Amino acid sequence: MDFDIDPLDVEVLPTEVVVIEPSLVRPDYIIRIKNVIFMMEFESSHVGLKKKKLFKLYISAYDYKNNDENDNIIFFVVSTKEKSKMAEYNINDWDSFKFPIISLKELDKEKIINNIETKMDNKDTFTNRELIELALTPILEKNKEKVIGQFYETKEIMSRIQYPTDEIKTSVYGIVLMLSSRYFDELDPVRKDIQGDLMGKVDCVAEACRKSFDEGKNEGHSETEENIVRNMLVNSDLSVEEISRLCGVSLDRVVDLKSKL
């Protein structure tokens, strides 16, 4: 098919248009558990086209720069404005980016917990969504004391669940760990208690760190150790002391790696 092109309609764009500045924007929370990357974004406004493009950029940037192992990446939005739904952004007919939006306004804490308890009594299988909603129950409370109480109740329920897969189990624990970092500062004894107990029971973060660390030592790749610690420093609110303990790396080594970020 022949067609004419007006030279005035042609613009050669500089390659700088694809430069990404990761320091300017980033997801609210990222956590790596075994071979799954979880990204969570909190939104109090409408998720429009601009936000959808930004969220796809998060995925692409992480996948290109940090995903040498080709880990699965799961992204979702927790919203106080939108209804629960699957959001979609299409670049063209064959490239579609989809992600779930979970509406906090539509979640009922009592219904979520009653459903979980009923299914445990009947030994029914849980859906991923039901378990993720359970992990979100602490932030459905308004009063700080009730938030704290719900963290402990949710943690206790989580410890009694038979999870359908290891991946969903670690994702549920990972979400609660991220939320506790959002609601309590590093020195808060409640945060230390919640996180210490969760990591002690499931050891989801420590297990992933130590497994990768051991594999790195066996293969003779010292850079694996650095990547593990660096990712923990960048993508979590854990202190250098906690990272040192969880990853089995000396405190001096962690501090040194942090100074080079």
Backbone as CSV, one residue per row, in Angstrom:
resi,resn,N_x,N_y,N_z,CA_x,CA_y,CA_z,C_x,C_y,C_z
1,MET,0.855,-1.189,0.000,0.000,0.000,0.000,0.887,1.233,0.000
2,ASP,0.639,2.144,-0.940,1.411,3.379,-1.042,0.737,4.476,-0.234
3,PHE,1.554,5.281,0.417,0.991,6.440,1.099,2.063,7.514,1.174
4,ASP,1.615,8.745,1.214,2.528,9.887,1.254,2.780,10.303,2.690
5,ILE,4.001,10.716,2.976,4.369,11.210,4.294,4.836,12.648,4.158
6,ASP,4.197,13.502,4.895,4.602,14.909,4.908,5.826,15.034,5.811
7,PRO,6.946,15.547,5.322,8.146,15.705,6.154,7.891,16.491,7.434
8,LEU,6.906,17.353,7.409,6.601,18.137,8.603,5.980,17.278,9.706
9,ASP,5.472,16.101,9.309,4.865,15.202,10.286,5.873,14.243,10.907
10,VAL,7.108,14.301,10.467,8.137,13.365,10.936,9.031,14.060,11.961
11,GLU,9.178,13.419,13.104,10.058,13.953,14.152,10.937,12.824,14.681
12,VAL,12.235,13.004,14.626,13.170,12.032,15.184,13.371,12.369,16.659
13,LEU,12.964,11.456,17.520,13.047,11.699,18.957,14.404,11.271,19.501
14,PRO,14.955,12.036,20.429,16.225,11.633,21.045,16.035,10.401,21.910
15,THR,17.076,9.576,21.996,16.975,8.347,22.792,16.775,8.647,24.269
16,GLU,17.043,9.883,24.700,16.857,10.245,26.103,15.401,10.139,26.554
17,VAL,14.472,10.035,25.605,13.068,9.971,25.992,12.740,8.675,26.732
18,VAL,13.621,7.680,26.659,13.347,6.427,27.363,14.175,6.281,28.639
19,VAL,14.888,7.321,29.026,15.636,7.274,30.276,14.655,7.294,31.445
20,ILE,14.848,6.391,32.391,13.984,6.298,33.555,14.724,6.793,34.780
21,GLU,14.100,7.646,35.556,14.688,8.149,36.786,14.025,7.448,37.970
22,PRO,14.610,6.354,38.453,13.945,5.581,39.515,13.822,6.315,40.842
23,SER,14.615,7.379,41.020,14.541,8.093,42.291,13.306,8.988,42.372
24,LEU,12.652,9.234,41.240,11.526,10.160,41.229,10.216,9.477,41.629
25,VAL,9.990,8.291,41.110,8.753,7.564,41.415,9.083,6.120,41.728
26,ARG,8.296,5.528,42.602,8.493,4.129,42.957,7.222,3.609,43.626
27,PRO,7.009,2.283,43.597,5.835,1.726,44.282,5.937,1.962,45.783
28,ASP,4.795,1.905,46.461,4.807,2.100,47.904,5.563,0.979,48.611
29,TYR,5.373,-0.261,48.132,6.056,-1.390,48.766,6.454,-2.424,47.735
30,ILE,7.653,-2.971,47.902,8.123,-4.091,47.086,8.721,-5.112,48.036
31,ILE,8.374,-6.368,47.823,8.987,-7.413,48.629,9.235,-8.622,47.739
32,ARG,10.399,-9.233,47.908,10.741,-10.443,47.157,10.690,-11.623,48.116
33,ILE,9.871,-12.608,47.768,9.777,-13.814,48.573,9.990,-15.009,47.649
34,LYS,11.107,-15.686,47.867,11.487,-16.801,46.997,11.551,-16.298,45.560
35,ASN,10.721,-16.852,44.676,10.807,-16.459,43.262,9.630,-15.591,42.829
36,VAL,9.054,-14.847,43.777,7.926,-13.976,43.459,8.210,-12.566,43.987
37,ILE,7.983,-11.570,43.140,8.112,-10.161,43.513,6.706,-9.598,43.689
38,PHE,6.452,-9.009,44.860,5.156,-8.386,45.117,5.329,-6.879,45.164
39,MET,4.520,-6.169,44.381,4.501,-4.711,44.408,3.109,-4.257,44.815
40,MET,3.049,-3.365,45.796,1.769,-2.856,46.282,1.766,-1.332,46.218
41,GLU,0.659,-0.791,45.737,0.494,0.660,45.659,-0.790,1.059,46.381
42,PHE,-0.711,2.059,47.264,-1.900,2.602,47.919,-2.361,3.829,47.145
43,GLU,-3.666,3.888,46.841,-4.198,5.001,46.073,-5.438,5.571,46.750
44,SER,-5.451,6.888,46.924,-6.618,7.571,47.493,-7.333,8.401,46.437
45,SER,-6.921,8.248,45.167,-7.571,8.960,44.074,-7.859,7.980,42.940
46,HIS,-8.529,8.452,41.913,-8.897,7.610,40.786,-7.652,7.130,40.049
47,VAL,-7.657,5.862,39.650,-6.538,5.304,38.894,-6.803,5.543,37.413
48,GLY,-6.281,6.657,36.912,-6.492,7.024,35.519,-5.393,6.505,34.606
49,LEU,-5.436,6.956,33.380,-4.496,6.482,32.366,-3.048,6.756,32.757
50,LYS,-2.804,7.932,33.313,-1.435,8.286,33.693,-0.888,7.334,34.746
51,LYS,-1.724,7.000,35.740,-1.298,6.077,36.790,-1.056,4.672,36.227
52,LYS,-1.930,4.239,35.318,-1.757,2.914,34.721,-0.423,2.823,33.969
53,LYS,-0.080,3.885,33.258,1.203,3.912,32.559,2.364,3.848,33.554
54,LEU,2.210,4.583,34.651,3.250,4.580,35.680,3.412,3.195,36.286
55,PHE,2.310,2.521,36.567,2.385,1.192,37.175,3.048,0.198,36.227
56,LYS,2.754,0.311,34.942,3.427,-0.563,33.967,4.922,-0.259,33.941
57,LEU,5.263,1.005,34.101,6.672,1.394,34.142,7.383,0.749,35.332
58,TYR,6.711,0.699,36.482,7.290,0.023,37.649,7.700,-1.403,37.296
59,ILE,6.764,-2.136,36.686,7.001,-3.529,36.336,8.154,-3.646,35.346
60,SER,8.108,-2.821,34.307,9.128,-2.890,33.253,10.509,-2.541,33.781
61,ALA,10.565,-1.489,34.610,11.850,-1.051,35.143,12.472,-2.111,36.040
62,TYR,11.662,-2.689,36.918,12.192,-3.737,37.796,12.605,-4.957,36.983
63,ASP,11.769,-5.344,36.024,12.045,-6.536,35.223,13.357,-6.374,34.451
64,TYR,13.596,-5.189,33.918,14.796,-4.957,33.115,16.052,-4.853,33.977
65,LYS,15.939,-4.157,35.099,17.140,-3.853,35.885,17.486,-4.912,36.922
66,ASN,16.479,-5.574,37.488,16.733,-6.415,38.662,16.274,-7.861,38.548
67,ASN,15.668,-8.228,37.424,15.028,-9.540,37.366,15.808,-10.529,36.502
68,ASP,17.068,-10.720,36.834,17.902,-11.649,36.072,17.405,-13.088,36.191
69,GLU,16.747,-13.411,37.306,16.250,-14.770,37.514,14.862,-14.978,36.910
70,ASN,14.328,-13.933,36.274,13.000,-14.005,35.648,11.929,-14.419,36.651
71,ASP,11.952,-13.803,37.841,10.949,-14.075,38.870,9.579,-13.572,38.429
72,ASN,8.541,-14.186,38.947,7.188,-13.700,38.707,6.990,-12.370,39.424
73,ILE,6.305,-11.439,38.782,6.034,-10.131,39.378,4.524,-9.960,39.505
74,ILE,4.066,-9.723,40.739,2.649,-9.514,41.004,2.462,-8.089,41.500
75,PHE,1.637,-7.336,40.801,1.372,-5.937,41.159,-0.107,-5.769,41.451
76,PHE,-0.439,-5.058,42.534,-1.839,-4.752,42.803,-1.958,-3.427,43.541
77,VAL,-3.130,-2.832,43.424,-3.426,-1.532,44.023,-4.455,-1.715,45.126
78,VAL,-4.213,-1.093,46.264,-5.193,-1.029,47.347,-5.742,0.397,47.342
79,SER,-7.035,0.530,47.118,-7.636,1.842,46.868,-8.699,2.208,47.895
80,THR,-8.732,3.481,48.249,-9.807,4.005,49.089,-10.847,4.745,48.248
81,LYS,-10.644,4.775,46.935,-11.511,5.535,46.043,-12.240,4.644,45.032
82,GLU,-11.495,3.720,44.423,-12.044,2.888,43.358,-12.863,1.718,43.898
83,LYS,-13.664,1.130,43.024,-14.305,-0.140,43.313,-13.330,-1.265,42.963
84,SER,-13.521,-2.423,43.576,-12.675,-3.569,43.255,-12.923,-3.997,41.804
85,LYS,-11.838,-4.206,41.071,-11.963,-4.583,39.664,-10.587,-4.937,39.114
86,MET,-10.589,-5.462,37.899,-9.346,-5.638,37.168,-9.152,-4.421,36.285
87,ALA,-8.040,-3.733,36.460,-7.735,-2.567,35.627,-6.876,-3.015,34.454
88,GLU,-6.949,-2.279,33.374,-6.221,-2.666,32.166,-5.687,-1.442,31.449
89,TYR,-4.475,-1.576,30.922,-3.879,-0.523,30.097,-3.310,-1.176,28.843
90,ASN,-3.782,-0.724,27.684,-3.338,-1.289,26.410,-2.436,-0.305,25.675
91,ILE,-1.218,-0.751,25.391,-0.329,0.054,24.552,-0.745,-0.090,23.098
92,ASN,-1.089,-1.301,22.729,-1.582,-1.606,21.390,-2.429,-2.872,21.476
93,ASP,-2.804,-3.413,20.314,-3.728,-4.550,20.298,-3.134,-5.810,20.910
94,TRP,-1.825,-5.925,20.965,-1.217,-7.163,21.448,-0.426,-6.999,22.752
95,ASP,-0.392,-5.822,23.286,0.340,-5.596,24.536,-0.612,-5.007,25.574
96,SER,-1.040,-5.838,26.508,-2.013,-5.422,27.522,-1.457,-5.666,28.914
97,PHE,-1.580,-4.669,29.777,-1.134,-4.761,31.162,-2.362,-4.747,32.065
98,LYS,-2.562,-5.814,32.833,-3.715,-5.926,33.721,-3.254,-6.067,35.163
99,PHE,-4.010,-5.470,36.074,-3.680,-5.592,37.490,-4.959,-5.404,38.311
100,PRO,-5.036,-6.046,39.488,-6.239,-5.919,40.314,-6.214,-4.662,41.171
101,ILE,-7.372,-4.064,41.331,-7.576,-2.987,42.290,-8.477,-3.539,43.389
102,ILE,-8.022,-3.464,44.625,-8.803,-3.942,45.760,-9.318,-2.733,46.526
103,SER,-10.629,-2.599,46.601,-11.241,-1.446,47.255,-11.377,-1.685,48.756
104,LEU,-10.771,-0.813,49.532,-10.918,-0.926,50.986,-12.354,-0.620,51.421
105,LYS,-13.045,0.224,50.662,-14.416,0.597,51.019,-15.368,-0.590,50.921
106,GLU,-15.030,-1.557,50.064,-15.914,-2.695,49.863,-15.620,-3.861,50.801
107,LEU,-14.532,-3.771,51.552,-14.142,-4.882,52.421,-14.809,-4.751,53.786
108,ASP,-15.342,-5.845,54.269,-15.972,-5.907,55.583,-15.152,-6.859,56.445
109,LYS,-14.522,-6.320,57.477,-13.611,-7.126,58.301,-14.293,-8.338,58.899
110,GLU,-15.485,-8.137,59.449,-16.184,-9.245,60.099,-16.542,-10.340,59.101
111,LYS,-16.997,-9.953,57.911,-17.335,-10.947,56.894,-16.101,-11.722,56.446
112,ILE,-14.993,-11.020,56.285,-13.750,-11.668,55.852,-13.313,-12.716,56.870
113,ILE,-13.298,-12.316,58.143,-12.832,-13.225,59.190,-13.808,-14.383,59.389
114,ASN,-15.108,-14.085,59.373,-16.107,-15.156,59.523,-16.001,-16.174,58.389
115,ASN,-15.767,-15.672,57.180,-15.616,-16.567,56.028,-14.389,-17.458,56.184
116,ILE,-13.291,-16.858,56.640,-12.049,-17.620,56.844,-12.250,-18.689,57.916
117,GLU,-12.857,-18.311,59.032,-13.075,-19.251,60.128,-13.996,-20.394,59.683
118,THR,-15.047,-20.059,58.936,-15.979,-21.087,58.451,-15.268,-22.071,57.529
119,LYS,-14.449,-21.536,56.638,-13.739,-22.412,55.705,-12.721,-23.289,56.431
120,MET,-12.101,-22.753,57.472,-11.171,-23.575,58.244,-11.916,-24.707,58.941
121,ASP,-13.081,-24.389,59.519,-13.877,-25.421,60.201,-14.300,-26.522,59.230
122,ASN,-14.647,-26.122,58.002,-15.116,-27.083,57.001,-13.981,-27.676,56.166
123,LYS,-12.771,-27.213,56.449,-11.581,-27.667,55.704,-11.728,-27.427,54.199
124,ASP,-12.320,-26.266,53.878,-12.466,-25.870,52.477,-11.181,-25.212,51.976
125,THR,-11.032,-25.149,50.673,-9.872,-24.506,50.060,-10.110,-23.005,49.948
126,PHE,-9.097,-22.230,50.256,-9.189,-20.775,50.165,-8.787,-20.302,48.776
127,THR,-9.420,-19.205,48.346,-8.961,-18.537,47.125,-7.859,-17.550,47.496
128,ASN,-7.049,-17.195,46.520,-5.987,-16.207,46.764,-6.575,-14.886,47.246
129,ARG,-7.684,-14.472,46.651,-8.292,-13.195,47.026,-8.740,-13.199,48.483
130,GLU,-9.338,-14.295,48.946,-9.802,-14.369,50.332,-8.638,-14.204,51.302
131,LEU,-7.513,-14.805,50.975,-6.355,-14.733,51.865,-5.697,-13.358,51.829
132,ILE,-5.683,-12.745,50.654,-5.140,-11.390,50.555,-6.029,-10.408,51.318
133,GLU,-7.332,-10.593,51.229,-8.246,-9.731,51.984,-8.025,-9.894,53.483
134,LEU,-7.757,-11.123,53.935,-7.452,-11.335,55.353,-6.215,-10.538,55.755
135,ALA,-5.195,-10.539,54.897,-3.970,-9.805,55.202,-4.208,-8.308,55.312
136,LEU,-5.262,-7.810,54.647,-5.568,-6.369,54.652,-6.453,-5.951,55.823
137,THR,-6.984,-6.896,56.588,-7.940,-6.544,57.637,-7.413,-5.541,58.672
138,PRO,-6.127,-5.550,59.034,-5.692,-4.555,60.035,-5.935,-3.116,59.611
139,ILE,-5.824,-2.827,58.311,-5.962,-1.427,57.885,-7.412,-1.047,57.626
140,LEU,-8.342,-1.963,57.885,-9.762,-1.614,57.791,-10.250,-0.922,59.049
141,GLU,-9.457,-0.981,60.113,-9.795,-0.298,61.356,-9.371,1.163,61.275
142,LYS,-10.065,2.011,62.011,-9.776,3.448,61.997,-8.942,3.877,63.199
143,ASN,-9.306,3.366,64.364,-8.612,3.732,65.599,-7.295,2.969,65.716
144,LYS,-6.243,3.651,66.170,-4.924,3.019,66.223,-4.908,1.797,67.125
145,GLU,-5.579,1.874,68.258,-5.605,0.727,69.162,-6.287,-0.469,68.504
146,LYS,-7.339,-0.203,67.735,-8.029,-1.294,67.037,-7.162,-1.843,65.909
147,VAL,-6.402,-0.962,65.269,-5.466,-1.411,64.236,-4.462,-2.381,64.834
148,ILE,-3.905,-2.008,65.976,-2.927,-2.876,66.652,-3.566,-4.214,67.016
149,GLY,-4.771,-4.153,67.600,-5.460,-5.377,67.975,-5.745,-6.274,66.783
150,GLN,-6.092,-5.643,65.642,-6.405,-6.440,64.458,-5.155,-7.084,63.868
151,PHE,-4.022,-6.411,63.963,-2.768,-7.031,63.509,-2.530,-8.336,64.268
152,TYR,-2.730,-8.307,65.573,-2.507,-9.506,66.378,-3.547,-10.581,66.082
153,GLU,-4.821,-10.178,65.892,-5.853,-11.168,65.575,-5.595,-11.801,64.214
154,THR,-5.258,-10.967,63.229,-4.981,-11.475,61.884,-3.790,-12.423,61.898
155,LYS,-2.769,-12.041,62.635,-1.568,-12.875,62.732,-1.910,-14.250,63.318
156,GLU,-2.775,-14.265,64.326,-3.151,-15.533,64.966,-3.945,-16.411,64.008
157,ILE,-4.863,-15.805,63.255,-5.654,-16.567,62.287,-4.746,-17.124,61.190
158,MET,-3.820,-16.310,60.721,-2.912,-16.745,59.658,-2.114,-17.982,60.061
159,SER,-1.779,-18.073,61.339,-0.964,-19.196,61.801,-1.717,-20.516,61.791
160,ARG,-3.080,-20.466,61.679,-3.894,-21.692,61.724,-4.379,-22.134,60.351
161,ILE,-4.054,-21.377,59.327,-4.585,-21.658,57.990,-3.742,-22.707,57.268
162,GLN,-4.425,-23.600,56.548,-3.748,-24.502,55.627,-3.748,-23.829,54.253
163,TYR,-2.604,-23.330,53.841,-2.526,-22.548,52.609,-2.477,-23.462,51.377
164,PRO,-3.143,-23.054,50.289,-3.153,-23.893,49.084,-1.785,-24.053,48.437
165,THR,-0.943,-23.009,48.525,0.401,-23.088,47.955,1.365,-22.307,48.850
166,ASP,2.643,-22.609,48.728,3.658,-21.854,49.464,3.700,-20.409,49.001
167,GLU,3.419,-20.186,47.697,3.497,-18.833,47.152,2.454,-17.910,47.792
168,ILE,1.208,-18.403,47.904,0.179,-17.546,48.497,0.430,-17.383,49.987
169,LYS,0.972,-18.395,50.636,1.293,-18.279,52.061,2.320,-17.174,52.294
170,THR,3.383,-17.195,51.513,4.413,-16.171,51.693,3.911,-14.794,51.276
171,SER,2.992,-14.740,50.297,2.474,-13.441,49.883,1.617,-12.819,50.983
172,VAL,0.806,-13.650,51.670,-0.031,-13.156,52.764,0.843,-12.629,53.895
173,TYR,1.845,-13.397,54.283,2.749,-12.939,55.332,3.521,-11.701,54.884
174,GLY,3.905,-11.682,53.614,4.636,-10.524,53.104,3.811,-9.253,53.154
175,ILE,2.517,-9.350,52.821,1.640,-8.173,52.862,1.527,-7.646,54.287
176,VAL,1.335,-8.542,55.255,1.213,-8.094,56.648,2.524,-7.469,57.127
177,LEU,3.643,-8.029,56.702,4.932,-7.424,57.051,5.045,-6.015,56.477
178,MET,4.633,-5.848,55.222,4.699,-4.530,54.599,3.775,-3.539,55.296
179,LEU,2.567,-3.988,55.635,1.611,-3.097,56.292,2.097,-2.677,57.675
180,SER,2.716,-3.596,58.398,3.229,-3.234,59.721,4.344,-2.196,59.607
181,SER,5.101,-2.245,58.515,6.134,-1.228,58.281,5.508,0.119,57.959
182,ARG,4.330,0.079,57.320,3.638,1.326,56.967,3.042,2.007,58.189
183,TYR,2.536,1.228,59.128,1.785,1.789,60.252,2.644,2.072,61.488
184,PHE,3.777,1.417,61.624,4.597,1.588,62.818,6.036,1.895,62.417
185,ASP,6.656,2.847,63.124,8.037,3.154,62.784,8.965,2.065,63.302
186,GLU,10.215,2.179,62.914,11.186,1.114,63.148,11.388,0.792,64.622
187,LEU,11.264,1.785,65.491,11.518,1.572,66.917,10.273,1.182,67.696
188,ASP,9.134,1.160,67.038,7.882,0.830,67.727,7.920,-0.627,68.173
189,PRO,7.712,-0.897,69.464,7.749,-2.287,69.950,6.669,-3.168,69.329
190,VAL,5.532,-2.572,68.947,4.471,-3.344,68.300,4.968,-3.884,66.959
191,ARG,5.615,-3.029,66.189,6.154,-3.472,64.898,7.184,-4.578,65.088
192,LYS,8.080,-4.400,66.031,9.103,-5.419,66.271,8.470,-6.736,66.689
193,ASP,7.430,-6.653,67.511,6.758,-7.862,67.986,6.058,-8.579,66.834
194,ILE,5.299,-7.814,66.041,4.558,-8.403,64.929,5.509,-8.995,63.894
195,GLN,6.480,-8.207,63.486,7.386,-8.682,62.446,8.257,-9.824,62.946
196,GLY,8.728,-9.730,64.170,9.566,-10.789,64.709,8.815,-12.100,64.801
197,ASP,7.547,-12.027,65.211,6.747,-13.241,65.344,6.411,-13.838,63.994
198,LEU,6.051,-12.980,63.033,5.723,-13.471,61.698,6.930,-14.127,61.045
199,MET,8.070,-13.479,61.128,9.256,-14.034,60.494,9.749,-15.256,61.247
200,GLY,9.442,-15.318,62.535,9.838,-16.490,63.297,8.993,-17.701,62.967
201,LYS,7.702,-17.479,62.688,6.800,-18.595,62.414,6.943,-19.129,60.999
202,VAL,7.004,-18.221,60.043,7.063,-18.655,58.656,8.458,-18.472,58.084
203,ASP,9.173,-17.476,58.613,10.528,-17.191,58.156,10.573,-16.932,56.661
204,CYS,9.529,-16.277,56.143,9.442,-16.113,54.704,10.582,-15.264,54.144
205,VAL,10.903,-14.168,54.833,11.983,-13.324,54.350,13.327,-13.986,54.604
206,ALA,13.513,-14.479,55.817,14.791,-15.105,56.159,15.054,-16.329,55.312
207,GLU,14.018,-17.134,55.067,14.194,-18.350,54.271,14.652,-18.006,52.867
208,ALA,14.031,-16.989,52.275,14.405,-16.597,50.923,15.831,-16.078,50.892
209,CYS,16.177,-15.258,51.886,17.533,-14.711,51.943,18.574,-15.809,52.111
210,ARG,18.329,-16.693,53.074,19.324,-17.710,53.372,19.470,-18.714,52.241
211,LYS,18.343,-19.049,51.596,18.409,-19.984,50.482,19.255,-19.406,49.358
212,SER,18.977,-18.164,48.995,19.748,-17.527,47.929,21.203,-17.357,48.333
213,PHE,21.413,-17.023,49.605,22.765,-16.820,50.107,23.562,-18.122,50.051
214,ASP,22.915,-19.222,50.486,23.589,-20.518,50.458,23.882,-20.953,49.035
215,GLU,22.934,-20.725,48.121,23.169,-21.080,46.729,24.325,-20.279,46.160
216,GLY,24.396,-19.013,46.554,25.484,-18.170,46.076,26.831,-18.654,46.568
217,LYS,26.880,-19.082,47.847,28.142,-19.585,48.392,28.535,-20.881,47.702
218,ASN,27.557,-21.760,47.460,27.861,-23.038,46.826,28.364,-22.857,45.407
219,GLU,27.844,-21.830,44.737,28.248,-21.592,43.360,29.474,-20.683,43.266
220,GLY,29.885,-20.176,44.398,31.063,-19.322,44.397,30.817,-17.916,43.909
221,HIS,29.557,-17.471,43.945,29.216,-16.135,43.468,29.065,-15.184,44.653
222,SER,30.092,-14.471,45.002,30.019,-13.556,46.133,29.057,-12.410,45.871
223,GLU,28.816,-12.101,44.584,27.916,-10.986,44.266,26.476,-11.317,44.641
224,THR,26.140,-12.609,44.760,24.783,-12.988,45.177,24.495,-12.453,46.566
225,GLU,25.451,-12.595,47.450,25.315,-12.083,48.816,25.038,-10.595,48.801
226,GLU,25.788,-9.861,47.993,25.604,-8.413,47.936,24.230,-8.054,47.384
227,ASN,23.761,-8.784,46.378,22.458,-8.495,45.788,21.331,-8.714,46.788
228,ILE,21.439,-9.775,47.584,20.410,-10.067,48.578,20.317,-8.924,49.584
229,VAL,21.463,-8.550,50.149,21.487,-7.501,51.162,21.056,-6.165,50.560
230,ARG,21.535,-5.881,49.355,21.190,-4.609,48.709,19.679,-4.509,48.474
231,ASN,19.069,-5.587,47.997,17.623,-5.583,47.772,16.854,-5.379,49.066
232,MET,17.331,-6.006,50.143,16.675,-5.826,51.435,16.789,-4.381,51.911
233,LEU,17.959,-3.774,51.702,18.168,-2.391,52.132,17.281,-1.426,51.355
234,VAL,17.136,-1.675,50.062,16.379,-0.771,49.202,14.880,-0.993,49.324
235,ASN,14.466,-2.256,49.426,13.053,-2.585,49.289,12.338,-2.907,50.586
236,SER,12.981,-2.700,51.721,12.302,-2.958,52.989,12.658,-1.866,53.986
237,ASP,11.894,-1.805,55.065,12.153,-0.850,56.136,12.918,-1.494,57.291
238,LEU,13.468,-2.670,57.055,14.200,-3.359,58.107,15.491,-2.626,58.427
239,SER,15.896,-2.664,59.673,17.147,-2.040,60.086,18.328,-2.872,59.615
240,VAL,19.522,-2.281,59.635,20.721,-3.018,59.225,20.957,-4.206,60.157
241,GLU,20.591,-4.042,61.424,20.751,-5.154,62.380,19.832,-6.315,62.016
242,GLU,18.571,-6.001,61.646,17.615,-7.049,61.281,18.035,-7.752,59.997
243,ILE,18.525,-6.984,59.023,18.976,-7.581,57.758,20.187,-8.465,57.993
244,SER,21.087,-8.010,58.844,22.264,-8.817,59.179,21.850,-10.154,59.773
245,ARG,20.875,-10.105,60.695,20.428,-11.344,61.349,19.692,-12.260,60.378
246,LEU,18.807,-11.682,59.563,17.988,-12.489,58.664,18.809,-13.131,57.552
247,CYS,19.784,-12.396,57.028,20.535,-12.887,55.877,21.843,-13.575,56.260
248,GLY,22.166,-13.593,57.534,23.382,-14.262,57.957,24.647,-13.577,57.479
249,VAL,24.576,-12.251,57.333,25.716,-11.456,56.877,26.153,-10.548,58.022
250,SER,27.444,-10.358,58.161,27.939,-9.556,59.276,27.383,-8.140,59.224
251,LEU,27.211,-7.537,60.395,26.665,-6.180,60.474,27.566,-5.189,59.749
252,ASP,28.879,-5.342,59.914,29.807,-4.445,59.223,29.627,-4.514,57.715
253,ARG,29.388,-5.720,57.207,29.205,-5.901,55.764,27.931,-5.217,55.285
254,VAL,26.844,-5.339,56.047,25.583,-4.708,55.694,25.712,-3.186,55.693
255,VAL,26.357,-2.660,56.738,26.561,-1.212,56.850,27.389,-0.708,55.657
256,ASP,28.402,-1.486,55.283,29.257,-1.096,54.169,28.463,-1.048,52.866
257,LEU,27.629,-2.058,52.639,26.809,-2.095,51.417,25.788,-0.948,51.400
258,LYS,25.244,-0.629,52.579,24.285,0.468,52.660,24.938,1.793,52.295
259,SER,26.184,1.981,52.710,26.886,3.243,52.433,27.169,3.443,50.952
260,LYS,27.111,2.350,50.176,27.424,2.431,48.754,26.174,2.580,47.870
261,LEU,25.001,2.572,48.485,23.772,2.701,47.701,23.605,4.111,47.155
